[in-house]
Structure formats: C-alpha cells, structure tokens
Amino acid sequence: MQRYRSPAPDDATFGILHSRFHELWSLRLCTWLGVGNDPRYTPTTTFETFPFPEGLTPRDTAKQAGAASAPCMADEIVGANIAAAARRLNELRENWLNPPEWVERMPEVVPGFPDRIVPKPEHAAELKKRTLTNLYNARPAWLDNAHKALDAAVAAAYGWADYTPDMPDEEILRRLLALNLARSAASA
C-alpha cells in the first residue's frame, strides 16, 4: 500500500516541482549513484539552482498560501492555476493508488497527519501492486493529460506562450539556464 503525503498547503510549489521543467532540470543537474547509476536529487545542485517562475518561489507561494503579504495579482492567478492542476494530478493519482471502493480511511491518531489507509481484505493483494512506480511505468492517458495540464500552467507562469508538449527538452533546458544565469547576474 502506497503511503505518501498530499500536497502541502503550498500546492503551487508542489506543482512546479512535479512539472516537466523541474524534472528535466533535476535530471540534468543531479548526481548519479550506485551500480545502476541512479539519479540522486541533491538540494544544492538541483533545488537551489532551479529557476522558479518569477514570484512563485517556495518562499513566495508560502506567503501567498498564508496571506502574509499581498502578492501581485498576476502571480496569484498563475499560482492558483498551477495549484489547481497540481491538486487535480494528486487527486487522480490518489484515486488510482487507493480506490475508495478498495480501502477504508481511518483517522490518524496524530492531528495534522493524513488518514490511515487500510485495504479491504478482498483488495489487499491488488492494492499492493498499485505504486507510483507502476503507475508511471504504465503512464495511462489520464495521467499524461494531467501532467500536460500542469506543464501548461507552469509554462504560462514562465511567460512561455509558445510552449507545447512537443517542445524539445534541450529548448526547455536552454530557457531555464538563461533564466538561472540572468538571476545570478542580477544578484551579483
């Protein structure tokens, strides 16, 4: 049975980090480990260098979620679009991982944590096969479409009106690197 946390109150950051853009960036800048040469997400080379869309860094979106400051209306709208796409992706994945008719949800004893998910006995064996790895290996159309919607929302946050799912990975990485370098030069 798959156990993971739902998106934090900051669904916009969750969405950006689950976008094609962050995936490409992290796979290009991660370190590689082990016999299988598996990618290893390292905060210093992947997260800290990733050029989030303007006004939508985790610090910015946390403020928006907590209403600590008045965000720019455009940032609020694009952030809301990303958050909605991220929530939809999470909802679809959760429904596949733990179909309501296969599980019972029990309140967690610790407040603030998600409900415990307990498989119904007749579905326990089937539920064990439902993992994120198996889901992404199969990549059904609904999952692909949810990711495309999320990617479109994130591309809009970057102001990339010409973005399509067919945009080459190298073009996306070129744009992200240019943004990273421009921000580094501006802060120097």
Secondary structure, 3 states (H helix, E strand, C coil): CCCCCCCCCCHHHHHHHCCHHHHHHHHHHCEEECCCCEEECCHHHHHCCCCCCCCCCHHHHHHHHHCCCCCCHHHHHHHHHHHHHHHHHHHHHHHHHCCCCCEEEECCCCCCCCCEEEECHHHHHHHHCCCHHHHHHHCCHHHHHHHHHHHHHHHHHHCCCCCCCCCCHHHHHHHHHHHHHHHHHHHC
